[in-house]
Amino acid sequence: MPCRIVGFVRLPGQPVLVNGCSVYDLDQMPKLALGNGIDDVVRAISPAHLADVANILTKLKPVCAPVRMVLDLGENILIQEKLFNFGGTMMLDLLPTPAESLSYLVQKLVFDVAFSSIILLLAAPAMIVIAIAIKLTSRGPILFVQERVGLNGKAFRMYKFRTMKVDGSQQSDTRWTTANDARRTKVGTFLRRSNLDELPQFFNVLKGNMSIVGPRPERLHFVKRFLQDIEGYNRRHVLKVGITGWAQVNGWRGDTCISKRTEHDLYYLRNWSITFDLQIMLLTIFRSFFQENAY
């Protein structure tokens, strides 16, 4: 059925800017309550009049029809979700995230725990061989532990197989790994190119620090820098960081364009689904093994 506008209602002091249609004052609403064929009342209200909502609803009570409101909260503010009651306080979602949804929480948790457990069981023999190779060919610990920034901007300790020589400096916290990097060990070069150095990150997934799929966890030094340079960069931290992700499978990892990486991370944020995660995992297998930028 086509929609027909019966008339417009103006607030006190509001100018009339429409032609060819009836315009009523708010106090006239009781007279329009019956016999006017009103099926819906839609109020478009500006931010300056939000405090008048209660009074407007009182005036509209005689009209026997649903009352809806068109909200304009200003430029660049898009209402994506809903108004909800939180402990007696009415709240409106302005920037909702998938991480708040039940599907994200449950599906991610079940999938991450199940998949990580299977991988760690299947890869256990290979991980033992890698650990022995690291220990026999270079001085230092088997695991490399580094602070990274994760969900909601909180720091956590991320695990990897050590691929660099131990030199006692803090270069790894503030410097990218490059092609032919002299800091790499022979075993480490192979591990980094094959991504096998990241196998211990599945323990991070089981601990809840990471997910299988998500934005790449970055070092605190670079996060502080990117927050100043890249608009919307910190928005990527509303999701769990991941071992692989949409940016990584498209080649944006390591010393590459941060704005492009952020663009892909935000795309993943807007379009997350468990099927998208599965797609990224398949692409990881086909694209990330011995990929470029994995120095």
C-alpha positions as CSV (number, residue, x, y, z in Angstrom):
1,M,0.0,0.0,0.0
2,P,1.4,3.4,-0.9
3,C,2.4,5.8,1.9
4,R,0.4,9.0,2.1
5,I,1.4,12.0,4.3
6,V,-1.7,13.3,6.1
7,G,0.0,16.3,7.5
8,F,3.0,17.8,9.4
9,V,3.2,18.9,13.0
10,R,5.4,21.7,14.1
11,L,7.0,22.4,17.4
12,P,6.5,25.7,19.2
13,G,8.4,28.4,17.4
14,Q,9.3,26.2,14.5
15,P,9.0,27.8,11.0
16,V,6.7,26.2,8.4
17,L,8.8,25.2,5.4
18,V,6.4,22.8,3.5
19,N,3.8,23.6,0.9
20,G,0.7,21.8,-0.3
21,C,0.1,19.8,2.9
22,S,-1.6,20.6,6.2
23,V,0.6,21.8,9.1
24,Y,-0.7,21.4,12.7
25,D,0.6,22.7,16.0
26,L,1.5,20.1,18.6
27,D,-1.5,21.2,20.8
28,Q,-3.9,20.3,18.0
29,M,-3.1,16.6,18.2
30,P,-6.1,15.6,20.3
31,K,-8.4,17.0,17.6
32,L,-6.7,14.7,15.0
33,A,-7.0,11.6,17.2
34,L,-10.0,10.2,15.4
35,G,-11.3,10.1,11.8
36,N,-8.1,11.2,10.1
37,G,-6.8,7.9,8.9
38,I,-3.5,8.2,10.7
39,D,-1.7,4.8,10.7
40,D,1.8,6.0,11.9
41,V,3.3,9.1,13.5
42,V,6.9,9.7,12.5
43,R,8.8,12.5,14.3
44,A,12.0,13.9,12.8
45,I,13.8,15.6,15.6
46,S,17.1,17.5,15.8
47,P,19.8,17.0,18.5
48,A,18.7,20.4,20.0
49,H,15.2,19.0,20.7
50,L,16.1,15.6,22.2
51,A,15.2,16.9,25.7
52,D,11.6,17.6,24.4
53,V,10.9,13.9,23.5
54,A,9.0,13.2,26.7
55,N,6.7,16.2,26.3
56,I,6.1,15.4,22.6
57,L,5.1,11.9,23.4
58,T,2.6,13.2,26.0
59,K,1.1,15.4,23.3
60,L,0.9,12.5,20.8
61,K,-0.8,10.0,23.2
62,P,-4.4,10.8,21.9
63,V,-3.4,9.6,18.5
64,C,-4.2,5.9,18.3
65,A,-1.1,4.9,16.2
66,P,2.5,3.8,16.6
67,V,4.9,6.7,17.1
68,R,8.3,6.5,15.6
69,M,11.3,8.9,15.6
70,V,13.8,9.8,12.9
71,L,17.0,10.7,14.8
72,D,19.6,13.1,13.5
73,L,22.5,13.1,15.9
74,G,24.8,15.1,13.6
75,E,27.3,14.5,10.8
76,N,29.1,11.2,10.7
77,I,27.0,9.6,13.4
78,L,25.1,6.5,12.1
79,I,22.8,4.5,14.2
80,Q,23.6,0.9,13.4
81,E,21.9,-1.0,16.2
82,K,19.3,-0.2,18.9
83,L,18.3,1.6,22.0
84,F,18.5,-0.7,25.0
85,N,17.9,-0.6,28.8
86,F,21.1,-1.2,30.8
87,G,20.3,-1.3,34.6
88,G,17.6,1.3,34.3
89,T,19.6,3.6,32.0
90,M,18.6,4.0,28.4
91,M,21.6,3.6,26.1
92,L,22.0,3.9,22.3
93,D,24.6,1.9,20.4
94,L,26.6,4.4,18.3
95,L,29.6,2.2,17.4
96,P,28.5,-1.4,18.0
97,T,31.0,-4.2,17.2
98,P,30.7,-7.9,16.3
99,A,32.6,-8.7,19.4
100,E,29.5,-7.8,21.5
101,S,27.3,-10.2,19.6
102,L,26.5,-13.6,20.9
103,S,27.3,-15.2,17.6
104,Y,30.8,-13.8,17.7
105,L,31.4,-14.7,21.3
106,V,30.2,-18.3,21.0
107,Q,31.2,-19.2,17.4
108,K,34.7,-17.6,17.8
109,L,35.3,-19.4,21.2
110,V,34.2,-22.8,20.0
111,F,36.0,-22.6,16.7
112,D,39.2,-21.1,18.2
113,V,39.5,-23.7,21.0
114,A,38.6,-26.7,18.8
115,F,40.9,-25.7,15.9
116,S,43.8,-24.7,18.0
117,S,43.7,-27.9,20.0
118,I,43.7,-30.0,16.8
119,I,46.6,-28.0,15.3
120,L,48.7,-28.3,18.5
121,L,48.1,-32.0,18.7
122,L,48.9,-32.6,15.0
123,A,51.9,-30.3,15.0
124,A,53.4,-31.5,18.3
125,P,56.1,-33.7,16.6
126,A,57.1,-30.9,14.2
127,M,57.2,-28.4,17.1
128,I,59.6,-30.7,19.0
129,V,61.9,-31.0,16.0
130,I,61.8,-27.2,15.6
131,A,62.6,-26.6,19.2
132,I,65.6,-29.0,19.0
133,A,66.9,-27.3,15.8
134,I,66.7,-23.9,17.4
135,K,68.5,-25.0,20.5
136,L,71.3,-26.8,18.6
137,T,72.0,-24.1,16.1
138,S,71.9,-20.8,18.1
139,R,72.4,-19.5,21.6
140,G,69.3,-18.4,23.5
141,P,65.7,-19.5,24.4
142,I,63.5,-21.6,22.1
143,L,60.6,-19.2,22.4
144,F,60.5,-15.5,21.6
145,V,58.0,-13.7,23.9
146,Q,57.0,-10.2,23.0
147,E,54.4,-7.7,24.3
148,R,51.7,-7.0,21.7
149,V,48.5,-5.0,21.7
150,G,45.3,-7.0,21.6
151,L,41.5,-6.7,22.3
152,N,40.4,-3.3,23.6
153,G,44.0,-2.1,23.4
154,K,45.2,-4.3,26.2
155,A,48.8,-5.6,26.1
156,F,49.6,-9.4,26.2
157,R,52.6,-11.6,25.8
158,M,52.7,-13.3,22.4
159,Y,54.7,-16.5,21.8
160,K,56.7,-17.4,18.7
161,F,59.6,-19.7,18.0
162,R,62.8,-17.6,18.2
163,T,64.1,-16.8,14.8
164,M,66.7,-14.0,15.7
165,K,70.1,-14.0,17.3
166,V,70.1,-12.9,20.9
167,D,71.9,-9.6,21.2
168,G,70.4,-8.1,24.4
169,S,69.0,-5.0,22.6
170,Q,65.5,-3.8,22.2
171,Q,65.6,-3.6,18.3
172,S,62.9,-6.2,17.9
173,D,60.4,-3.9,19.7
174,T,61.0,-0.9,17.4
175,R,62.3,-2.2,14.1
176,W,60.7,-4.2,11.2
177,T,62.4,-7.4,10.0
178,T,63.7,-6.9,6.4
179,A,64.8,-9.0,3.6
180,N,68.3,-10.4,4.2
181,D,68.1,-9.2,7.9
182,A,71.4,-10.1,9.5
183,R,69.7,-10.7,12.8
184,R,68.0,-13.9,11.6
185,T,69.4,-17.4,12.3
186,K,69.5,-20.0,9.5
187,V,66.7,-22.0,11.1
188,G,64.9,-18.7,11.8
189,T,65.0,-17.7,8.1
190,F,63.2,-20.9,7.1
191,L,60.7,-20.7,10.0
192,R,59.7,-17.1,9.1
193,R,59.4,-17.8,5.4
194,S,57.2,-20.8,6.1
195,N,55.3,-19.1,9.0
196,L,56.1,-22.1,11.2
197,D,57.5,-19.7,13.8
198,E,53.9,-18.7,14.6
199,L,52.8,-22.2,15.7
200,P,53.2,-21.2,19.5
201,Q,50.6,-18.5,18.9
202,F,47.9,-21.2,19.1
203,F,48.7,-21.3,22.8
204,N,47.8,-17.6,22.9
205,V,44.5,-18.5,21.2
206,L,43.8,-21.1,23.9
207,K,44.6,-18.5,26.6
208,G,42.1,-16.1,25.0
209,N,44.6,-13.5,24.0
210,M,44.2,-14.1,20.3
211,S,41.8,-15.6,17.8
212,I,42.7,-17.7,14.7
213,V,41.5,-14.9,12.5
214,G,41.7,-11.2,13.2
215,P,43.8,-8.1,12.8
216,R,47.5,-8.6,13.2
217,P,48.7,-8.0,16.7
218,E,51.2,-5.1,16.7
219,R,54.0,-3.9,19.0
220,L,53.2,-1.1,21.4
221,H,55.8,1.2,19.9
222,F,54.2,1.0,16.5
223,V,50.6,1.2,17.8
224,K,51.5,4.6,19.5
225,R,52.9,5.8,16.2
226,F,50.1,4.6,14.0
227,L,47.4,6.1,16.4
228,Q,48.9,9.5,15.5
229,D,49.2,8.9,11.7
230,I,46.3,6.6,10.7
231,E,42.7,7.7,11.1
232,G,40.6,4.9,12.7
233,Y,43.6,2.7,13.5
234,N,42.6,1.9,17.0
235,R,39.1,0.8,15.8
236,R,40.8,-2.5,14.7
237,H,41.3,-3.4,18.4
238,V,37.6,-3.8,19.1
239,L,38.1,-7.4,17.8
240,K,40.5,-10.1,19.0
241,V,43.8,-10.0,17.1
242,G,44.5,-13.0,15.0
243,I,47.2,-15.4,13.8
244,T,46.0,-14.7,10.2
245,G,43.6,-12.1,8.9
246,W,42.1,-10.3,5.9
247,A,45.0,-7.9,5.6
248,Q,47.6,-10.6,5.9
249,V,46.2,-12.8,3.1
250,N,46.1,-9.8,0.9
251,G,49.8,-9.2,1.4
252,W,49.6,-6.3,3.9
253,R,52.0,-7.6,6.6
254,G,55.4,-6.7,7.8
255,D,56.9,-3.5,6.5
256,T,54.1,-2.6,4.2
257,C,51.5,0.3,3.9
258,I,49.8,0.7,7.3
259,S,46.9,2.6,5.9
260,K,46.1,-0.2,3.5
261,R,46.5,-2.8,6.3
262,T,44.1,-0.7,8.5
263,E,41.6,-0.4,5.6
264,H,41.5,-4.2,5.3
265,D,41.2,-4.7,9.1
266,L,38.2,-2.3,9.2
267,Y,36.6,-4.1,6.2
268,Y,36.9,-7.3,8.2
269,L,35.4,-5.6,11.2
270,R,32.4,-4.4,9.2
271,N,31.8,-7.8,7.5
272,W,32.8,-10.4,10.1
273,S,31.1,-13.8,9.9
274,I,32.3,-17.3,10.7
275,T,32.1,-18.1,7.0
276,F,34.4,-15.1,6.3
277,D,36.8,-16.5,8.9
278,L,36.8,-19.8,7.0
279,Q,37.4,-18.1,3.7
280,I,40.4,-16.2,5.2
281,M,41.8,-19.5,6.6
282,L,41.6,-21.1,3.2
283,L,43.3,-18.1,1.6
284,T,46.0,-18.4,4.3
285,I,46.8,-21.9,3.1
286,F,47.0,-21.0,-0.5
287,R,48.6,-17.5,-0.3
288,S,50.5,-17.2,2.9
289,F,52.8,-20.2,2.7
290,F,56.2,-18.8,1.6
291,Q,54.5,-15.5,0.8
292,E,56.2,-12.1,0.2
293,N,57.0,-9.8,3.2
294,A,57.5,-12.9,5.5
295,Y,61.1,-12.2,6.2
